[in-house]
Amino acid sequence: MGFMSYLQHRRDCQRKQIERASKIASLPQPYLCPLTSQERTILGKPIQELVQDVHRQITNPVDILRAYGKVTIEAHKKTNCATEILFPEAEEWAKNEVNLNGPLAGIPVSLKDSIQVKGFDISVGYSCNTGKPYAEDGAMVKILKDAGAVPFIKTNLPTTLLSFESTNDVWGRCTNPHNNKYSPGGSTGGESALLAFGGSRIGIGSDVAGSVRAPAHFSGCYSLRCSTGRWPKMGMNTSMPGQEAIPSVFSPMARTLNDLAYFTRSFVGMKPWEYDYTVHPLEWRESIETEYKEKKKLRVGVMRTDRVVDPSPACARALEKVASALKAEGHEVYDVEPPSPYEALVIASQLLLSDGCQTFMSFFRTGEWNDPGAAQMVFYMRLPRPIKYLYYLWVKYVKGDSVWAGLLRNWHPKSAYEYWQLVGRREAFKARFFDWWSEEANMDFMITPPNATPAVPHDGMHDAVSSCGYTFLFNLLDYPAGIIPVTHVDPALDQLPSTFNFKKLNGVAKGAYKHYDATKMAGLPVAVQVVGRRLEEEKVLAAMERVEDALDKHGGRYQLMEVD
């Protein structure tokens, strides 16, 4: 059975990769020739201008699709970002199916592989999910088409959806468009690679521990992790069906902030609650967005560290650049220390994997490759409890590392009783954080690093798997959080100081810093995270705009990769 399972796995992986290569090779000639001057004009326009051109019948949606399709093919050649190629079908949808009077008329939208599109698989990187095309579109795609958007590509991810890398046996390894030795992020890494390269302006991913935010930070694009209930969740496949303790949320990503804001506003304006019962009937509150765009003096809290892994010099520099720019604009900017992010990391990690990793492991076939970070979690989860307890005692009392020891202490499958206890701790933590924000921090929004380091090298999650607290915190809280790229790693400015002592780091920090090398990382993007409270997406987008405006005036905004 095991050998036959392995053979079937290899056959299915080969079949899907041949299908993809064949579909690219047989694309109509317009996708394979160089960009025209008209197409370069299309690529340079914000999406609301393209929508207006389509409404006025100045620009044909198929021409927009072909312009972005050409760049997508080049992005895929460089990064292996694509899974399912939808171009021929997308041309038919653009002509016959999408609403060209909608607020997203003619806009190509790229989709994480996990999203349901009629006629295509949702492999999520598992070979057992191939050869099972869906009969109809999921809620997300129905909304997009009704808004006039044209889904045109699906993008790569990690097998388990539990990594800041994006590699699997079915589709292969996705790489960072800035440096092919590094990850583009995960789990929505194919999207970030494509957006950063310029093959798409709008993408949709999902986020359970930072999966649209780490990729935006690693690759150099924009994203907004939305609160649950603001975005559809039906019409997808996942590695952990039924996991609701730390809900995964579908959320938008974009090449520019202008596009991110316009798309989010337009999508919510489509009343997604009429398509998906999980969405709150909450209209887009333009008055809140306007209020925070126009408010003269904002109160901005700066979380410099999560007190688990201090940010690397590159990430600390990006954060300080934003804080200084906001101060220069006259805003009140001050450091804050929220309730223990470490406690949140302990609670969230145990809740997320309370099944003992059984669900995501159940989809693997014999010999199927696992993400090295996810494999580490499985390894510790499956250690016999007596051995694990002895290791815990050794880490805590011999090595003196209470941080790493505390994460390992109860790393085992949970009973219903233990699970409920954790849920109680989660809710108590959320209440404490809410009170802290209101009564002590008293801020309009908060800025933080998105991760302790820039992008990890391939297979680096083997060591850095537990270093996700800067994003995971806000999944536990269910707060909206946006990513703005700020700068690039500078090999002169971002070296570790001579006083840096790796041996004194806790186990989580050692895993993160093992791969930090400002010389090797030179040119990789570095971002900041902008955070609001639950269901404050309007405020967060307005705050992101204020941040970018401040950067424009004081130090300069991030320079996007140019489309060749």
C-alpha positions as CSV (number, residue, x, y, z in Angstrom):
1,M,0.0,0.0,0.0
2,G,2.8,2.4,0.9
3,F,4.7,1.8,-2.3
4,M,1.6,2.1,-4.4
5,S,0.7,5.3,-2.6
6,Y,4.1,6.7,-3.4
7,L,3.9,5.8,-7.1
8,Q,0.5,7.4,-7.4
9,H,1.8,10.5,-5.6
10,R,4.7,10.8,-8.2
11,R,2.3,10.2,-11.1
12,D,-0.1,12.9,-9.9
13,C,2.7,15.5,-9.3
14,Q,4.1,14.8,-12.8
15,R,0.7,15.0,-14.4
16,K,-0.1,18.4,-12.8
17,Q,3.3,19.9,-13.8
18,I,3.0,18.6,-17.4
19,E,-0.5,20.1,-17.5
20,R,0.8,23.5,-16.4
21,A,3.8,23.4,-18.8
22,S,1.6,22.3,-21.7
23,K,-1.0,25.0,-21.0
24,I,1.7,27.7,-20.9
25,A,3.3,26.4,-24.1
26,S,-0.1,26.3,-26.0
27,L,-1.2,29.8,-25.0
28,P,-2.3,32.1,-27.8
29,Q,0.6,34.1,-29.4
30,P,-0.4,37.4,-27.8
31,Y,0.7,36.0,-24.4
32,L,4.1,35.0,-25.7
33,C,5.4,38.1,-27.6
34,P,7.0,41.2,-26.0
35,L,5.0,43.9,-24.3
36,T,3.7,46.6,-26.6
37,S,3.6,50.3,-25.6
38,Q,-0.1,50.1,-25.1
39,E,0.3,47.2,-22.7
40,R,3.0,49.1,-20.8
41,T,0.5,51.9,-20.4
42,I,-2.1,49.4,-19.1
43,L,0.4,48.0,-16.6
44,G,1.2,51.5,-15.3
45,K,-2.4,52.4,-14.4
46,P,-4.0,52.1,-11.0
47,I,-7.0,49.7,-11.1
48,Q,-9.6,52.4,-10.7
49,E,-8.4,54.1,-13.8
50,L,-8.5,50.8,-15.7
51,V,-12.1,50.3,-14.4
52,Q,-13.0,53.7,-15.8
53,D,-11.4,52.9,-19.1
54,V,-13.4,49.7,-19.3
55,H,-16.7,51.4,-18.4
56,R,-16.0,54.0,-21.1
57,Q,-15.1,51.2,-23.6
58,I,-11.7,52.8,-24.1
59,T,-9.9,49.6,-23.0
60,N,-10.9,46.0,-23.7
61,P,-10.7,43.7,-20.7
62,V,-9.0,41.0,-22.8
63,D,-6.2,43.5,-23.6
64,I,-5.7,44.1,-19.8
65,L,-5.7,40.4,-19.2
66,R,-3.1,39.7,-21.9
67,A,-0.9,42.5,-20.6
68,Y,-0.8,41.0,-17.1
69,G,-0.7,37.5,-18.5
70,K,2.6,38.2,-20.3
71,V,4.2,39.5,-17.1
72,T,2.8,36.6,-15.2
73,I,4.5,34.1,-17.5
74,E,7.8,35.9,-16.9
75,A,7.2,36.0,-13.2
76,H,6.5,32.3,-13.2
77,K,9.7,31.6,-15.2
78,K,11.7,33.4,-12.5
79,T,9.9,32.3,-9.3
80,N,7.7,29.3,-10.1
81,C,4.7,31.3,-8.6
82,A,1.9,29.8,-10.7
83,T,-0.2,26.7,-10.2
84,E,-3.3,26.6,-12.3
85,I,-3.2,28.7,-15.5
86,L,-6.6,30.2,-16.2
87,F,-5.9,32.5,-19.1
88,P,-8.0,30.9,-21.9
89,E,-10.9,30.4,-19.6
90,A,-10.5,34.0,-18.2
91,E,-10.8,35.4,-21.7
92,E,-14.1,33.6,-22.1
93,W,-15.3,34.9,-18.7
94,A,-14.3,38.4,-19.6
95,K,-16.4,38.2,-22.8
96,N,-19.4,36.3,-21.5
97,E,-19.6,36.0,-17.7
98,V,-18.2,38.9,-15.7
99,N,-20.2,42.1,-15.1
100,L,-18.4,44.8,-17.0
101,N,-20.4,47.5,-15.3
102,G,-19.1,46.5,-11.9
103,P,-16.6,48.4,-9.7
104,L,-13.8,46.0,-10.7
105,A,-14.7,45.8,-14.4
106,G,-11.9,44.1,-16.4
107,I,-9.4,43.8,-13.5
108,P,-7.4,40.6,-13.6
109,V,-7.2,39.1,-10.0
110,S,-4.8,36.4,-9.0
111,L,-5.9,33.8,-6.4
112,K,-4.1,31.6,-3.9
113,D,-4.3,28.0,-5.0
114,S,-6.8,27.2,-2.1
115,I,-9.6,29.2,-3.7
116,Q,-12.4,27.4,-5.6
117,V,-12.7,28.1,-9.3
118,K,-15.0,26.0,-11.5
119,G,-13.2,23.5,-13.7
120,F,-10.0,23.5,-11.6
121,D,-8.5,21.5,-8.8
122,I,-7.8,22.9,-5.3
123,S,-4.7,20.8,-4.6
124,V,-3.4,23.0,-1.7
125,G,-0.1,21.3,-2.7
126,Y,-1.3,17.8,-1.8
127,S,-1.2,15.2,-4.6
128,C,-4.3,13.5,-3.2
129,N,-6.4,16.6,-4.1
130,T,-5.5,16.6,-7.8
131,G,-7.7,15.4,-10.6
132,K,-10.8,16.6,-8.7
133,P,-12.0,19.8,-10.5
134,Y,-14.8,21.8,-8.9
135,A,-18.1,22.0,-10.7
136,E,-18.8,25.6,-9.8
137,D,-17.2,28.8,-8.5
138,G,-16.9,29.4,-4.8
139,A,-18.4,32.5,-3.1
140,M,-15.2,34.5,-3.5
141,V,-15.0,34.0,-7.3
142,K,-18.8,34.6,-7.7
143,I,-18.4,38.0,-6.0
144,L,-15.3,38.9,-8.1
145,K,-17.1,38.1,-11.4
146,D,-20.2,40.0,-10.3
147,A,-18.0,42.9,-9.5
148,G,-16.4,42.7,-13.0
149,A,-13.1,41.2,-12.0
150,V,-11.5,38.4,-14.0
151,P,-9.7,35.6,-12.1
152,F,-6.8,34.6,-14.2
153,I,-4.2,32.6,-12.3
154,K,-3.8,30.5,-9.2
155,T,-0.6,30.7,-7.1
156,N,1.7,28.6,-5.1
157,L,1.8,27.8,-1.4
158,P,3.2,25.4,1.2
159,T,1.6,21.9,1.5
160,T,0.4,22.4,5.0
161,L,-0.4,26.2,4.8
162,L,1.6,26.5,8.0
163,S,4.9,28.0,6.8
164,F,6.5,31.3,5.7
165,E,7.8,29.3,2.7
166,S,5.8,28.1,-0.4
167,T,7.0,24.7,-1.6
168,N,5.2,21.4,-2.3
169,D,5.7,18.3,-4.4
170,V,2.8,19.0,-6.7
171,W,4.0,22.4,-8.0
172,G,7.6,22.8,-6.7
173,R,9.4,25.6,-4.9
174,C,8.4,29.2,-5.2
175,T,11.3,31.7,-4.9
176,N,11.6,35.3,-3.9
177,P,11.6,37.6,-7.0
178,H,14.5,39.7,-5.4
179,N,16.7,36.8,-4.6
180,N,16.0,33.2,-5.7
181,K,17.9,31.7,-2.7
182,Y,15.1,33.1,-0.4
183,S,11.5,32.4,0.3
184,P,8.8,34.8,-1.1
185,G,6.9,34.1,2.2
186,G,4.0,31.8,3.0
187,S,1.6,30.5,3.0
188,T,0.5,33.0,0.3
189,G,3.9,33.2,-1.2
190,G,3.0,32.6,-4.9
191,E,0.8,35.7,-4.7
192,S,3.5,37.9,-3.1
193,A,6.1,36.8,-5.7
194,L,3.6,37.6,-8.6
195,L,2.5,40.9,-7.2
196,A,6.0,42.1,-6.4
197,F,7.2,41.1,-9.9
198,G,4.3,43.0,-11.5
199,G,2.3,40.1,-13.0
200,S,-0.8,41.1,-11.0
201,R,-2.1,44.2,-9.2
202,I,-4.6,42.5,-7.0
203,G,-4.5,39.1,-5.3
204,I,-6.4,37.2,-2.6
205,G,-4.8,35.0,0.0
206,S,-5.5,33.7,3.4
207,D,-4.0,34.3,6.8
208,V,-4.0,32.1,10.0
209,A,-0.6,33.1,11.5
210,G,0.7,35.8,9.1
211,S,0.1,34.2,5.7
212,V,-0.7,37.3,3.7
213,R,1.5,39.5,5.9
214,A,4.8,37.6,6.0
215,P,4.7,37.2,2.1
216,A,4.1,41.0,1.6
217,H,7.0,41.7,4.0
218,F,9.3,39.1,2.4
219,S,8.6,40.0,-1.3
220,G,7.7,43.7,-1.2
221,C,4.0,44.3,-1.8
222,Y,1.0,45.3,0.3
223,S,-1.6,43.3,2.2
224,L,-4.4,43.7,4.7
225,R,-5.2,40.9,7.2
226,C,-9.0,41.4,7.7
227,S,-11.0,40.6,10.8
228,T,-13.2,37.5,10.6
229,G,-16.6,38.2,9.2
230,R,-15.4,41.0,6.9
231,W,-14.4,38.6,4.1
232,P,-15.9,35.4,2.7
233,K,-14.5,32.1,4.0
234,M,-16.6,29.5,2.0
235,G,-15.5,28.1,-1.4
236,M,-12.0,27.0,-0.6
237,N,-10.0,24.0,0.4
238,T,-7.5,23.8,3.3
239,S,-5.0,21.7,5.1
240,M,-7.0,21.8,8.4
241,P,-10.7,21.7,7.8
242,G,-12.7,22.3,11.0
243,Q,-9.9,24.3,12.7
244,E,-11.7,27.4,14.1
245,A,-9.8,28.2,17.3
246,I,-7.6,30.6,15.3
247,P,-9.6,31.1,12.2
248,S,-8.0,31.5,8.8
249,V,-9.3,34.6,7.0
250,F,-9.2,35.3,3.3
251,S,-7.7,38.8,2.7
252,P,-6.5,41.1,-0.1
253,M,-3.0,41.7,-1.3
254,A,-1.9,44.3,-3.9
255,R,1.0,45.8,-5.7
256,T,0.2,49.3,-4.5
257,L,-1.6,50.8,-1.5
258,N,-3.9,52.7,-3.8
259,D,-5.0,49.4,-5.4
260,L,-5.4,47.7,-2.0
261,A,-7.7,50.4,-0.7
262,Y,-9.8,50.6,-3.9
263,F,-10.1,46.9,-4.2
264,T,-11.1,46.3,-0.5
265,R,-13.6,49.1,-0.6
266,S,-15.1,47.8,-3.8
267,F,-15.2,44.2,-2.6
268,V,-17.0,45.0,0.6
269,G,-19.3,47.2,-1.4
270,M,-20.5,44.1,-3.2
271,K,-22.3,43.0,0.0
272,P,-20.4,39.7,0.4
273,W,-22.8,38.7,3.2
274,E,-25.4,38.0,0.4
275,Y,-23.0,35.3,-1.0
276,D,-21.6,33.8,2.2
277,Y,-23.4,33.3,5.5
278,T,-20.1,33.8,7.5
279,V,-19.8,37.5,6.5
280,H,-21.1,40.2,8.7
281,P,-23.7,42.5,7.0
282,L,-21.4,45.5,7.6
283,E,-21.2,48.1,4.9
284,W,-18.0,49.9,4.1
285,R,-17.9,52.9,6.5
286,E,-16.4,55.7,4.4
287,S,-16.9,58.2,7.2
288,I,-14.4,56.3,9.4
289,E,-11.9,56.1,6.5
290,T,-12.3,59.8,5.9
291,E,-12.0,60.7,9.6
292,Y,-8.6,59.1,9.9
293,K,-7.4,60.4,6.6
294,E,-8.1,63.9,7.7
295,K,-7.5,63.8,11.4
296,K,-4.7,66.4,12.1
297,K,-2.9,64.6,14.9
298,L,-2.8,60.9,15.2
299,R,-1.8,58.9,18.3
300,V,0.5,56.2,17.1
301,G,1.9,53.4,19.4
302,V,5.2,51.7,18.4
303,M,5.7,48.1,19.5
304,R,9.5,47.8,19.2
305,T,9.7,44.2,20.2
306,D,7.5,41.3,21.1
307,R,10.0,40.5,23.9
308,V,10.4,37.0,22.4
309,V,12.6,37.8,19.4
310,D,13.9,41.4,19.1
311,P,13.7,42.7,15.5
312,S,16.9,42.4,13.4
313,P,18.7,45.7,12.5
314,A,17.0,45.8,9.1
315,C,13.5,45.4,10.6
316,A,14.2,47.8,13.5
317,R,15.5,50.4,11.0
318,A,12.3,50.2,8.8
319,L,10.2,50.6,12.0
320,E,12.2,53.6,13.1
321,K,12.0,55.2,9.6
322,V,8.2,55.1,9.8
323,A,8.1,56.3,13.4
324,S,10.4,59.2,12.6
325,A,8.4,60.2,9.5
326,L,5.2,60.2,11.5
327,K,6.8,62.4,14.2
328,A,8.0,64.8,11.5
329,E,4.4,65.1,10.4
330,G,3.4,66.3,13.8
331,H,1.8,63.1,15.0
332,E,2.1,61.8,18.6
333,V,4.3,58.8,18.4
334,Y,5.3,56.8,21.5
335,D,6.6,53.4,22.4
336,V,4.1,50.9,23.9
337,E,4.4,47.5,25.6
338,P,1.3,45.5,25.2
339,P,0.2,42.5,27.3
340,S,2.6,39.6,26.8
341,P,2.9,38.7,23.1
342,Y,4.7,35.6,24.4
343,E,1.6,34.4,26.2
344,A,-0.4,35.0,23.0
345,L,2.1,32.9,21.1
346,V,1.8,30.0,23.6
347,I,-2.0,30.1,23.5
348,A,-2.3,30.5,19.8
349,S,0.2,27.8,18.8
350,Q,-1.5,25.3,21.1
351,L,-5.0,26.1,19.9
352,L,-4.0,26.1,16.2
353,L,-2.6,22.6,16.5
354,S,-4.7,21.2,19.3
355,D,-5.4,18.1,17.2
356,G,-1.8,17.2,17.4
357,C,-1.1,17.9,13.7
358,Q,-3.3,14.9,12.8
359,T,-5.5,16.7,10.3
360,F,-2.9,18.3,8.0
361,M,-0.8,15.1,8.2
362,S,-3.8,13.0,7.1
363,F,-3.6,14.3,3.6
364,F,0.0,13.2,3.0
365,R,0.8,10.2,0.8
366,T,3.8,7.9,1.3
367,G,7.0,9.8,0.5
368,E,5.3,13.2,0.1
369,W,7.6,16.1,1.0
370,N,6.7,18.1,4.1
371,D,7.6,21.7,4.8
372,P,10.6,21.6,7.2
373,G,8.9,23.9,9.7
374,A,5.7,21.9,9.8
375,A,7.8,18.7,10.1
376,Q,9.5,20.2,13.2
377,M,6.1,20.8,14.8
378,V,5.1,17.2,14.1
379,F,8.4,15.9,15.5
380,Y,7.9,17.6,18.8
381,M,4.2,16.8,18.9
382,R,4.9,13.1,18.5
383,L,7.7,12.8,21.1
384,P,6.7,10.6,23.9
385,R,5.5,12.8,26.8
386,P,8.1,11.5,29.3
387,I,10.9,12.3,26.9
388,K,9.4,15.7,26.1
389,Y,9.1,16.5,29.8
390,L,12.7,15.6,30.4
391,Y,13.7,17.8,27.4
392,Y,11.5,20.6,28.9
393,L,13.3,20.4,32.2
394,W,16.7,20.4,30.5
395,V,15.9,23.4,28.4
396,K,14.4,25.4,31.3
397,Y,16.7,24.6,34.1
398,V,20.0,23.5,32.5
399,K,20.0,25.8,29.5
400,G,18.1,28.5,31.4
401,D,15.7,29.1,28.5
402,S,12.2,29.6,29.9
403,V,10.9,31.0,26.6
404,W,11.6,27.9,24.5
405,A,10.8,25.6,27.4
406,G,7.4,27.2,27.8
407,L,6.4,26.7,24.2
408,L,7.4,23.0,24.4
409,R,5.9,22.3,27.9
410,N,2.3,21.4,26.7
411,W,3.1,20.6,23.0
412,H,0.8,17.7,22.7
413,P,-2.7,16.9,21.4
414,K,-5.5,18.4,23.5
415,S,-8.4,16.8,25.2
416,A,-11.8,18.6,25.0
417,Y,-11.2,19.8,28.5
418,E,-7.7,21.1,27.7
419,Y,-9.0,22.8,24.6
420,W,-11.8,24.6,26.5
421,Q,-9.3,25.8,29.0
422,L,-7.1,27.3,26.2
423,V,-10.2,29.0,24.7
424,G,-10.9,30.5,28.1
425,R,-7.3,31.8,28.2
426,R,-7.6,33.2,24.7
427,E,-10.7,35.1,25.6
428,A,-9.2,36.5,28.8
429,F,-6.1,37.6,26.9
430,K,-8.3,39.4,24.3
431,A,-10.2,41.2,27.0
432,R,-6.9,42.3,28.7
433,F,-5.5,43.5,25.4
434,F,-8.8,45.4,24.6
435,D,-8.6,47.2,28.0
436,W,-4.9,47.9,27.6
437,W,-5.5,49.6,24.2
438,S,-8.4,51.7,25.6
439,E,-7.1,52.7,29.0
440,E,-3.3,52.6,28.8
441,A,-2.1,52.9,25.2
442,N,-5.0,55.1,24.1
443,M,-3.8,55.1,20.5
444,D,-5.4,55.4,17.1
445,F,-3.3,52.6,15.6
446,M,-0.1,50.7,16.3
447,I,3.0,50.0,14.2
448,T,5.2,46.9,14.7
449,P,7.7,44.9,12.7
450,P,5.9,42.2,10.6
451,N,8.6,39.7,11.5
452,A,11.9,39.6,13.4
453,T,13.9,39.2,10.1
454,P,13.5,39.8,6.4
455,A,12.8,36.7,4.2
456,V,14.2,33.3,5.3
457,P,16.4,31.2,3.0
458,H,14.8,28.1,1.5
459,D,14.2,25.5,4.2
460,G,15.0,28.1,6.9
461,M,11.6,27.5,8.5
462,H,13.1,24.3,10.0
463,D,14.8,26.7,12.5
464,A,12.5,29.8,12.4
465,V,9.1,28.0,12.6
466,S,8.3,29.4,16.0
467,S,9.3,32.9,15.2
468,C,6.0,34.2,14.0
469,G,4.8,36.2,17.0
470,Y,4.6,39.6,15.4
471,T,1.8,38.4,13.1
472,F,0.3,35.5,15.1
473,L,-0.6,37.9,17.9
474,F,-3.1,39.6,15.8
475,N,-4.7,36.4,14.5
476,L,-5.4,35.5,18.1
477,L,-6.8,38.9,18.8
478,D,-8.6,39.0,15.4
479,Y,-7.3,42.5,14.7
480,P,-6.9,43.9,11.1
481,A,-3.3,44.4,10.2
482,G,-1.8,45.9,7.1
483,I,1.7,45.6,5.6
484,I,3.6,48.5,3.9
485,P,7.0,47.8,2.4
486,V,9.4,50.5,3.5
487,T,12.9,49.8,2.5
488,H,15.4,47.1,1.4
489,V,18.2,45.4,3.4
490,D,21.3,47.5,3.3
491,P,24.5,45.4,3.9
492,A,26.2,48.4,5.5
493,L,23.4,49.7,7.7
494,D,21.9,46.4,8.8
495,Q,24.8,44.3,10.1
496,L,24.5,42.8,13.5
497,P,26.3,44.9,16.1
498,S,29.7,43.6,17.4
499,T,28.1,43.2,20.8
500,F,25.5,40.7,19.5
501,N,25.7,37.5,21.4
502,F,23.9,34.6,19.6
503,K,24.6,32.2,22.6
504,K,22.5,34.3,24.9
505,L,19.4,34.2,22.8
506,N,16.4,32.0,23.7
507,G,15.5,29.1,21.4
508,V,13.0,31.0,19.4
509,A,15.3,33.9,18.7
510,K,18.2,31.5,17.8
511,G,16.0,29.9,15.2
512,A,15.2,33.3,13.7
513,Y,18.7,34.7,13.8
514,K,20.5,31.6,12.5
515,H,19.7,32.8,9.0
516,Y,20.1,36.6,9.4
517,D,23.0,37.8,7.3
518,A,22.7,41.4,6.0
519,T,25.3,40.8,3.3
520,K,23.5,37.8,1.8
521,M,20.1,39.5,2.3
522,A,21.1,42.7,0.6
523,G,18.2,44.1,-1.5
524,L,15.5,42.0,0.2
525,P,12.4,44.0,1.1
526,V,11.6,45.2,4.6
527,A,8.1,46.3,5.8
528,V,6.2,47.5,8.7
529,Q,2.8,46.3,10.1
530,V,0.0,48.8,10.8
531,V,-2.6,47.5,13.3
532,G,-6.1,48.5,14.3
533,R,-8.8,46.9,16.5
534,R,-11.3,44.3,15.4
535,L,-13.4,45.3,12.4
536,E,-11.5,48.5,11.9
537,E,-10.3,47.8,8.3
538,E,-11.4,51.3,7.2
539,K,-9.2,52.9,9.9
540,V,-6.2,50.7,9.2
541,L,-6.3,51.5,5.4
542,A,-6.5,55.2,6.2
543,A,-3.6,54.8,8.7
544,M,-1.6,53.0,6.0
545,E,-2.2,55.9,3.7
546,R,-1.0,58.4,6.4
547,V,2.1,56.4,6.9
548,E,3.0,56.3,3.2
549,D,2.3,60.0,2.9
550,A,4.7,60.6,5.7
551,L,7.3,58.5,4.1
552,D,6.9,60.4,0.8
553,K,7.8,63.6,2.6
554,H,10.4,62.3,5.0
555,G,12.8,59.7,3.5
556,G,10.9,58.4,0.5
557,R,8.5,55.5,0.0
558,Y,9.4,52.0,-1.0
559,Q,10.6,51.5,-4.6
560,L,8.7,48.7,-6.4
561,M,10.3,46.2,-8.7
562,E,10.1,47.6,-12.3
563,V,8.2,45.5,-14.9
564,D,10.7,44.6,-17.6
